[in-house]
Amino acid sequence: MEQTSALGRGGDPPAHRTSIYRMAAPSRADTPRIARDWVVSVLRAAGYRELEERARLCASEVVTNAYRHTDSPEIAVEVVLGDRLVTVHVYDCAPERRPQGVSPGLLDTRGRGLGLVAACADDWAAVSQGDCVKVVWFGFVAGARE
């Protein structure tokens, strides 16, 4: 008799597996550091070392924006690991505060974060999800896992 899993397959794991990791933290000044270190830990454990520094920068910028530019009491971060695609979602409770595509002046010391995300990530977007949630996500196409 053939053994089947709850997914209706035999005992072999699926060829393409997606793993999702989530964390939530209060919106505080130390949350960007905690979130970026957590994202790097997830990527390192999953064998995506080549993405660590790009993801660290992008996570830091997006979580910092959620902290500085919203009144959201909590910031959630989700890392979705596919075979060759890694996507990081940052959620806050301020869908009306969508990132603006304003270019900073030459001497401005603020306003460069999303430009860095656009330069470092393979793709990114900001999307409102209903009346209560905004998600800013960024993604990378990865090489083979280590």
Secondary structure, DSSP 8 states (H G I E B T S, - for coil): -----TTS--SS--SS--EEEEEEEES-TTHHHHHHHHHHHHHHHHT-GGGHHHHHHHHHHHHHHHHHH---SEEEEEEEE-SSEEEEEEEES-TT---------TT-SSS-HHHHHHHHSSEEEEEEETTTEEEEEEEEE-----
